[in-house]
Amino acid sequence: MNRSSATQASRVLIYSHDSFGLGHLRRCRTIAHALVTAREDLSVLILSGSPIIGSFGFRTRVDFVRVPGVIKLRNGEYSALSLRMDISQVLELRASIIQHTAREFAPDIFIVDKEPLGLRGEITDSLKMLKAMGTRLVLGLRDVMDDPQLLAREWRRKNPVPAMRDLYDDILVYGLPQVCEPLAGLDLPESIGQKLIYTGYLRGTSQEAPPISQVQAVKDPYILVTTGGGGDGEDLIDWVLSAYEHDETIPYRCLLVFGPFMQPIRREQFRARVARQQRVEAITFDTHPEALLADALGVVAMGGYNTFCDVLSFDKPAIIVPRTQPRMEQYIRASKAEALGLVRMLDSRKGMDPKRMAQALKALPGQNPPSLTVVPGLLEGLDNFSKLLDQWLDEACPPAEVADSRN
């Protein structure tokens, strides 16, 4: 049945576990905005555990439901972010909210970001329920998950393969195989491989106007240094600041974006050092990083998925300083991208000499932009996603009871 009337408008539900950081939230928001732009009859609801999702603006026909937040501890375990509840109770509460929302929203399509079963399996029952309702189940994976051996060990523990084989209809990879293959090296059934669709990377946009005060934080041409969420970005900020402290001949100004999850005590320590530098300024966070990127001479970043997409989208020369703990994801992406000529990578494991960073900063604006490397289909992810959505919705024929529940 083709949903084109107001009472039968199409619906997409997106799940993001969002235990920490900004990556999952930004990716889901980007997809949601692209989908409602492409289809006027579509509404998108995002399920998220991000504590700062309310800080972001959302387009018409996009909304969110926030489930109780959790945070991943250094030992790999999870804890409630705010509630004084045992983690098992929080997970039960999250699962209940997710399933109730899924039942009442009754989506045509359910898109799951990265975690096939959700956090600690919290969406398993919802997947089975939606499958029975006739909802199309789509798993979306970023271009790199982790080192294949580490990912195989993690998946043996989580056991997502049966759901990927039996429940999911499609598995999208938001990237290209010539850059990275997230499931390469894993022993998976052939049926899962047949579900894989590489969309290309998700293009960033600067259509939404940001607050003027943030964009004008640095008036002269500047290098943008961004840590994403900032929870693990302290080493990058320290290395760049040390370069400016040790080399007064760096000719470019610098804008540091600490990220909302950086520890306050470390952020204030950095601010004290920034105050002593005439060429460096800093802000905590900007919900519209696109405008900061658009005006930058170049970018220094850790190399998360969204930042990499931004570098490609705004065609900025970039220095990527990837983390290698707790995952090798950023290192794998950065090394593959450097081999293709898209970015320059600095491996912090080889030492964080301020002179080394200063030399890289001086050379950054003269680096080749990513566009000089031709990779067909590199940034067509959102366009291809929208085409797939049209195809899926045209094929959809939901059960009568689902249609009746919307009248």
DRENMARKOL-260046 format. One line per field, with one value per residue (C-alpha): residue number from 0; residue in one letter; x, y, z. Coordinates in nm, 3 decimals, padded with zeros to 5 digits, m for minus. Example, Ala and Ser with C-alpha at 12.3 -4.5 7.8 and 13.67 -1.06 7.14 Angstrom:
BEGIN
num	[0; 1] $
residuo	[A; S] $
east	[01.230; 01.367] $
north	[m00.450; m00.106] $
up	[00.780; 00.714] $
END
This chain:
BEGIN
num	[0; 1; 2; 3; 4; 5; 6; 7; 8; 9; 10; 11; 12; 13; 14; 15; 16; 17; 18; 19; 20; 21; 22; 23; 24; 25; 26; 27; 28; 29; 30; 31; 32; 33; 34; 35; 36; 37; 38; 39; 40; 41; 42; 43; 44; 45; 46; 47; 48; 49; 50; 51; 52; 53; 54; 55; 56; 57; 58; 59; 60; 61; 62; 63; 64; 65; 66; 67; 68; 69; 70; 71; 72; 73; 74; 75; 76; 77; 78; 79; 80; 81; 82; 83; 84; 85; 86; 87; 88; 89; 90; 91; 92; 93; 94; 95; 96; 97; 98; 99; 100; 101; 102; 103; 104; 105; 106; 107; 108; 109; 110; 111; 112; 113; 114; 115; 116; 117; 118; 119; 120; 121; 122; 123; 124; 125; 126; 127; 128; 129; 130; 131; 132; 133; 134; 135; 136; 137; 138; 139; 140; 141; 142; 143; 144; 145; 146; 147; 148; 149; 150; 151; 152; 153; 154; 155; 156; 157; 158; 159; 160; 161; 162; 163; 164; 165; 166; 167; 168; 169; 170; 171; 172; 173; 174; 175; 176; 177; 178; 179; 180; 181; 182; 183; 184; 185; 186; 187; 188; 189; 190; 191; 192; 193; 194; 195; 196; 197; 198; 199; 200; 201; 202; 203; 204; 205; 206; 207; 208; 209; 210; 211; 212; 213; 214; 215; 216; 217; 218; 219; 220; 221; 222; 223; 224; 225; 226; 227; 228; 229; 230; 231; 232; 233; 234; 235; 236; 237; 238; 239; 240; 241; 242; 243; 244; 245; 246; 247; 248; 249; 250; 251; 252; 253; 254; 255; 256; 257; 258; 259; 260; 261; 262; 263; 264; 265; 266; 267; 268; 269; 270; 271; 272; 273; 274; 275; 276; 277; 278; 279; 280; 281; 282; 283; 284; 285; 286; 287; 288; 289; 290; 291; 292; 293; 294; 295; 296; 297; 298; 299; 300; 301; 302; 303; 304; 305; 306; 307; 308; 309; 310; 311; 312; 313; 314; 315; 316; 317; 318; 319; 320; 321; 322; 323; 324; 325; 326; 327; 328; 329; 330; 331; 332; 333; 334; 335; 336; 337; 338; 339; 340; 341; 342; 343; 344; 345; 346; 347; 348; 349; 350; 351; 352; 353; 354; 355; 356; 357; 358; 359; 360; 361; 362; 363; 364; 365; 366; 367; 368; 369; 370; 371; 372; 373; 374; 375; 376; 377; 378; 379; 380; 381; 382; 383; 384; 385; 386; 387; 388; 389; 390; 391; 392; 393; 394; 395; 396; 397; 398; 399; 400; 401; 402; 403; 404; 405; 406] $
residuo	[M; N; R; S; S; A; T; Q; A; S; R; V; L; I; Y; S; H; D; S; F; G; L; G; H; L; R; R; C; R; T; I; A; H; A; L; V; T; A; R; E; D; L; S; V; L; I; L; S; G; S; P; I; I; G; S; F; G; F; R; T; R; V; D; F; V; R; V; P; G; V; I; K; L; R; N; G; E; Y; S; A; L; S; L; R; M; D; I; S; Q; V; L; E; L; R; A; S; I; I; Q; H; T; A; R; E; F; A; P; D; I; F; I; V; D; K; E; P; L; G; L; R; G; E; I; T; D; S; L; K; M; L; K; A; M; G; T; R; L; V; L; G; L; R; D; V; M; D; D; P; Q; L; L; A; R; E; W; R; R; K; N; P; V; P; A; M; R; D; L; Y; D; D; I; L; V; Y; G; L; P; Q; V; C; E; P; L; A; G; L; D; L; P; E; S; I; G; Q; K; L; I; Y; T; G; Y; L; R; G; T; S; Q; E; A; P; P; I; S; Q; V; Q; A; V; K; D; P; Y; I; L; V; T; T; G; G; G; G; D; G; E; D; L; I; D; W; V; L; S; A; Y; E; H; D; E; T; I; P; Y; R; C; L; L; V; F; G; P; F; M; Q; P; I; R; R; E; Q; F; R; A; R; V; A; R; Q; Q; R; V; E; A; I; T; F; D; T; H; P; E; A; L; L; A; D; A; L; G; V; V; A; M; G; G; Y; N; T; F; C; D; V; L; S; F; D; K; P; A; I; I; V; P; R; T; Q; P; R; M; E; Q; Y; I; R; A; S; K; A; E; A; L; G; L; V; R; M; L; D; S; R; K; G; M; D; P; K; R; M; A; Q; A; L; K; A; L; P; G; Q; N; P; P; S; L; T; V; V; P; G; L; L; E; G; L; D; N; F; S; K; L; L; D; Q; W; L; D; E; A; C; P; P; A; E; V; A; D; S; R; N] $
east	[00.000; 00.139; 00.120; 00.054; m00.242; m00.215; m00.369; m00.142; 00.185; 00.501; 00.697; 01.059; 01.186; 01.562; 01.736; 02.068; 02.199; 02.413; 02.590; 02.852; 02.979; 02.813; 02.883; 02.568; 02.337; 02.485; 02.470; 02.106; 02.007; 02.177; 01.993; 01.658; 01.689; 01.785; 01.492; 01.223; 01.373; 01.341; 00.982; 00.709; 00.486; 00.746; 00.783; 01.092; 01.121; 01.464; 01.512; 01.823; 01.998; 02.206; 02.193; 02.233; 01.994; 01.770; 02.049; 02.014; 01.753; 01.538; 01.355; 00.979; 00.857; 01.159; 01.128; 01.292; 01.220; 01.498; 01.547; 01.735; 02.105; 02.388; 02.763; 03.037; 03.299; 03.671; 03.642; 03.389; 03.085; 02.785; 02.631; 02.325; 02.414; 02.179; 01.928; 02.011; 01.917; 02.099; 02.211; 01.990; 01.686; 01.783; 01.821; 01.479; 01.327; 01.496; 01.380; 01.024; 01.017; 01.168; 00.917; 00.617; 00.730; 00.785; 00.441; 00.255; 00.453; 00.420; 00.691; 00.714; 01.091; 01.306; 01.668; 01.917; 02.250; 02.556; 02.441; 02.229; 02.067; 02.097; 02.272; 02.296; 02.028; 01.767; 01.593; 01.571; 01.206; 01.123; 01.288; 01.080; 00.762; 00.819; 00.912; 00.575; 00.404; 00.555; 00.807; 01.118; 01.425; 01.743; 02.083; 02.312; 02.686; 02.960; 03.250; 03.475; 03.366; 03.697; 03.996; 03.847; 03.993; 03.862; 03.523; 03.498; 03.565; 03.302; 03.043; 03.103; 02.998; 02.701; 02.590; 02.422; 02.458; 02.123; 01.936; 02.134; 02.053; 01.689; 01.543; 01.710; 01.601; 01.893; 02.237; 02.363; 02.725; 02.770; 03.088; 03.259; 03.440; 03.744; 03.795; 03.686; 03.487; 03.349; 03.270; 03.579; 03.759; 03.453; 03.313; 02.955; 02.681; 02.655; 02.299; 02.431; 02.677; 02.389; 02.210; 02.504; 02.458; 02.737; 02.577; 02.880; 02.961; 02.701; 02.750; 02.746; 02.558; 02.578; 02.218; 02.121; 02.233; 02.445; 02.469; 02.674; 02.877; 03.026; 03.123; 03.291; 03.490; 03.799; 03.775; 04.103; 04.166; 04.203; 04.276; 03.989; 04.077; 03.781; 03.748; 03.389; 03.224; 03.552; 03.539; 03.865; 04.005; 04.238; 04.557; 04.480; 04.409; 04.724; 04.939; 04.811; 04.843; 05.197; 05.284; 05.169; 05.345; 05.675; 05.669; 05.576; 05.627; 05.307; 05.141; 04.779; 04.532; 04.365; 04.012; 03.983; 03.645; 03.670; 03.344; 03.061; 03.189; 03.543; 03.611; 03.546; 03.873; 04.076; 03.877; 03.954; 04.322; 04.326; 04.143; 04.416; 04.676; 04.468; 04.445; 04.824; 04.822; 04.737; 04.685; 04.458; 04.093; 03.855; 03.487; 03.326; 03.073; 02.875; 02.565; 02.639; 03.000; 02.939; 02.980; 03.304; 03.432; 03.323; 03.534; 03.844; 04.175; 04.209; 04.102; 04.283; 04.068; 04.063; 03.897; 03.555; 03.306; 03.114; 03.425; 03.567; 03.243; 03.266; 03.625; 03.518; 03.200; 03.368; 03.679; 03.922; 04.285; 04.300; 04.539; 04.388; 04.522; 04.328; 04.274; 04.362; 04.176; 03.927; 03.880; 04.106; 03.822; 03.970; 04.319; 04.192; 03.984; 04.265; 04.532; 04.310; 04.216; 04.580; 04.675; 04.415; 04.544; 04.232; 04.397; 04.728; 04.758; 04.974; 05.014; 05.041; 05.195; 05.514; 05.543; 05.373; 05.665; 05.539; 05.781; 05.620; 05.274; 05.398; 05.545; 05.221; 05.016; 05.238; 05.198; 04.825; 04.671; 04.901; 04.790; 04.585; 04.211; 04.027; 03.861; 04.192; 04.155; 03.882; 03.676; 03.351; 03.040; 03.236; 02.972; 02.652; 02.534; 02.231; 02.113; 02.139; 01.967; 01.674; 01.645; 01.639; 01.373; 01.151; 01.196; 01.119; 00.810; 00.676; 00.714; 00.560; 00.222; 00.170; m00.085; m00.440; m00.418; m00.124; m00.310; m00.619; m00.418; m00.333; m00.688] $
north	[00.000; 00.340; 00.582; 00.921; 01.064; 01.255; 00.964; 00.709; 00.903; 00.693; 00.650; 00.569; 00.488; 00.522; 00.368; 00.490; 00.358; 00.672; 00.572; 00.843; 01.090; 01.255; 01.018; 00.806; 01.101; 01.318; 01.033; 00.950; 01.316; 01.363; 01.062; 01.173; 01.523; 01.390; 01.148; 01.403; 01.645; 01.382; 01.279; 01.518; 01.233; 01.102; 01.142; 01.023; 00.950; 00.899; 00.685; 00.805; 00.786; 01.099; 01.343; 01.640; 01.548; 01.836; 02.083; 02.009; 02.149; 01.916; 01.978; 01.958; 01.596; 01.482; 01.429; 01.222; 01.013; 01.011; 00.695; 00.704; 00.757; 00.518; 00.562; 00.313; 00.287; 00.238; m00.132; m00.180; m00.206; 00.028; 00.244; 00.469; 00.821; 01.012; 00.781; 00.611; 00.271; m00.053; m00.084; m00.390; m00.187; 00.100; m00.139; m00.293; 00.056; 00.153; m00.168; m00.111; 00.248; 00.139; m00.141; 00.073; 00.352; 00.107; m00.048; 00.285; 00.453; 00.142; 00.238; 00.122; 00.103; 00.058; 00.169; 00.052; 00.232; 00.006; m00.229; m00.510; m00.600; m00.260; m00.191; m00.520; m00.667; m00.409; m00.398; m00.775; m00.800; m00.487; m00.633; m00.950; m00.753; m00.520; m00.811; m00.968; m00.635; m00.623; m00.345; m00.348; m00.386; m00.212; m00.224; 00.071; 00.026; 00.285; 00.216; 00.070; m00.126; m00.238; m00.460; m00.785; m01.003; m00.773; m00.744; m01.122; m01.161; m00.897; m01.057; m01.403; m01.251; m01.048; m01.303; m01.064; m01.296; m01.480; m01.147; m01.021; m01.343; m01.396; m01.057; m00.782; m00.726; m00.501; m00.410; m00.072; 00.035; 00.412; 00.404; 00.235; m00.100; 00.058; 00.260; 00.014; m00.308; m00.325; m00.698; m00.816; m01.102; m01.224; m01.574; m01.483; m01.671; m01.596; m01.472; m01.180; m01.082; m01.076; m00.816; m00.572; m00.246; 00.016; 00.357; 00.586; 00.838; 01.075; 01.426; 01.708; 02.031; 02.392; 02.479; 02.538; 02.879; 02.856; 03.112; 03.408; 03.435; 03.089; 03.143; 03.474; 03.330; 03.362; 03.639; 03.572; 03.257; 02.967; 02.599; 02.412; 02.153; 01.938; 01.641; 01.544; 01.472; 01.543; 01.261; 01.119; 01.427; 01.558; 01.426; 01.593; 01.931; 01.904; 01.820; 02.112; 02.357; 02.237; 02.303; 02.666; 02.707; 02.581; 02.742; 03.108; 03.090; 02.895; 03.157; 03.049; 03.112; 02.814; 02.744; 02.458; 02.289; 02.091; 01.896; 01.871; 01.554; 01.665; 01.655; 02.006; 02.016; 01.938; 02.188; 02.465; 02.371; 02.404; 02.737; 02.874; 02.778; 02.922; 03.255; 03.286; 03.234; 03.519; 03.287; 03.031; 03.057; 02.794; 02.713; 02.423; 02.303; 02.406; 02.222; 02.351; 02.245; 02.268; 02.646; 02.625; 02.373; 02.580; 02.879; 02.683; 02.669; 02.307; 02.060; 01.869; 01.592; 01.244; 01.084; 00.966; 00.881; 01.210; 01.426; 01.229; 01.287; 01.659; 01.678; 01.517; 01.723; 02.059; 01.951; 02.054; 01.948; 01.748; 01.606; 01.303; 01.193; 00.870; 00.705; 00.337; 00.257; 00.110; 00.048; 00.059; 00.209; 00.558; 00.429; 00.191; 00.466; 00.722; 00.489; 00.378; 00.740; 00.849; 00.570; 00.705; 01.061; 01.194; 01.303; 01.308; 01.090; 01.151; 00.842; 00.959; 00.625; 00.742; 01.025; 01.360; 01.592; 01.954; 02.017; 01.738; 01.882; 02.237; 02.126; 01.954; 02.263; 02.487; 02.257; 02.189; 02.467; 02.363; 01.999; 01.870; 01.879; 01.546; 01.637; 01.593; 01.220; 01.083; 00.811; 00.754; 00.766; 00.880; 01.119; 00.978; 00.807; 01.025; 01.026; 00.649; 00.611; 00.823; 00.611; 00.295; 00.446; 00.520; 00.163; 00.014; 00.226; 00.151; m00.219; m00.197; m00.352; m00.340; m00.566; m00.435; m00.404; m00.168; 00.054; 00.042; 00.156; 00.481; 00.579] $
up	[00.000; m00.099; 00.195; 00.038; 00.231; 00.558; 00.749; 00.584; 00.581; 00.577; 00.898; 00.974; 01.321; 01.385; 01.687; 01.824; 02.157; 02.219; 02.535; 02.485; 02.230; 01.931; 01.643; 01.644; 01.710; 01.435; 01.184; 01.263; 01.252; 00.915; 00.772; 00.916; 00.770; 00.429; 00.421; 00.512; 00.259; m00.012; 00.079; 00.187; 00.308; 00.555; 00.932; 01.119; 01.490; 01.651; 01.963; 02.143; 02.476; 02.414; 02.709; 02.474; 02.193; 02.301; 02.219; 01.849; 01.616; 01.409; 01.084; 01.046; 01.054; 01.255; 01.630; 01.901; 02.207; 02.464; 02.668; 03.001; 02.944; 03.022; 03.014; 02.936; 03.210; 03.151; 03.241; 02.960; 03.184; 03.168; 03.436; 03.458; 03.351; 03.584; 03.749; 04.078; 03.944; 03.883; 03.521; 03.471; 03.578; 03.347; 03.054; 03.128; 03.136; 02.809; 02.640; 02.758; 02.628; 02.296; 02.245; 02.344; 02.109; 01.824; 01.874; 01.887; 01.609; 01.390; 01.140; 00.782; 00.823; 01.136; 01.096; 01.359; 01.390; 01.430; 01.709; 01.555; 01.889; 02.050; 02.379; 02.568; 02.342; 02.439; 02.098; 02.041; 02.139; 01.939; 01.629; 01.656; 01.718; 01.422; 01.197; 01.276; 01.202; 00.854; 00.921; 00.706; 00.931; 00.819; 00.990; 00.916; 00.966; 00.946; 00.710; 00.984; 01.290; 01.442; 01.382; 01.242; 01.519; 01.792; 01.622; 01.586; 01.958; 02.042; 01.815; 01.961; 02.293; 02.162; 01.899; 01.652; 01.352; 01.390; 01.392; 01.093; 00.910; 01.011; 01.109; 00.909; 00.551; 00.451; 00.585; 00.467; 00.488; 00.493; 00.290; m00.005; m00.021; m00.190; 00.128; 00.400; 00.438; 00.793; 00.792; 00.603; 00.772; 00.962; 00.913; 00.820; 00.634; 00.263; 00.317; 00.524; 00.253; 00.003; 00.215; 00.214; 00.025; 00.013; m00.009; m00.013; 00.261; 00.403; 00.270; 00.525; 00.466; 00.581; 00.497; 00.859; 00.989; 01.307; 01.587; 01.460; 01.781; 01.733; 01.371; 01.453; 01.743; 01.520; 01.260; 01.078; 00.870; 01.110; 01.151; 01.313; 01.577; 01.673; 01.909; 01.834; 02.168; 02.344; 02.596; 02.462; 02.288; 02.558; 02.400; 02.067; 02.230; 02.440; 02.137; 01.929; 02.219; 02.285; 01.921; 01.948; 02.282; 02.142; 01.797; 01.757; 01.380; 01.307; 01.084; 01.124; 01.400; 01.563; 01.691; 01.939; 01.992; 02.315; 02.285; 02.539; 02.707; 02.790; 03.164; 03.303; 03.498; 03.186; 02.981; 03.228; 03.232; 02.855; 02.872; 03.100; 02.842; 02.559; 02.742; 02.716; 02.338; 02.102; 01.806; 01.975; 02.076; 02.208; 02.242; 02.423; 02.170; 01.864; 01.745; 01.393; 01.329; 00.956; 00.950; 01.146; 00.894; 00.597; 00.708; 00.814; 00.626; 00.731; 00.996; 01.270; 01.415; 01.562; 01.262; 01.374; 01.100; 01.103; 01.108; 00.816; 00.622; 00.704; 00.579; 00.251; 00.220; 00.274; 00.084; 00.358; 00.390; 00.710; 00.967; 01.137; 01.475; 01.533; 01.868; 01.894; 02.219; 02.289; 01.916; 01.610; 01.403; 01.364; 01.288; 01.019; 00.855; 00.871; 00.735; 00.445; 00.369; 00.379; 00.139; m00.104; m00.065; 00.109; 00.437; 00.624; 00.935; 01.242; 01.459; 01.820; 01.918; 01.745; 01.995; 02.046; 01.984; 01.960; 01.670; 01.470; 01.515; 01.444; 01.112; 01.020; 01.109; 00.897; 00.599; 00.646; 00.428; 00.145; 00.150; m00.138; m00.063; m00.080; m00.410; m00.593; m00.529; m00.754; m00.585; m00.780; m00.562; m00.257; m00.117; m00.262; 00.057; 00.130; m00.231; m00.251; 00.087; m00.036; m00.352; m00.143; 00.083; m00.218; m00.337; 00.003; 00.061; m00.286; m00.214; 00.134; 00.198; 00.575; 00.746; 00.775; 01.151; 01.121; 00.879; 01.100; 01.402; 01.220; 01.132] $
END
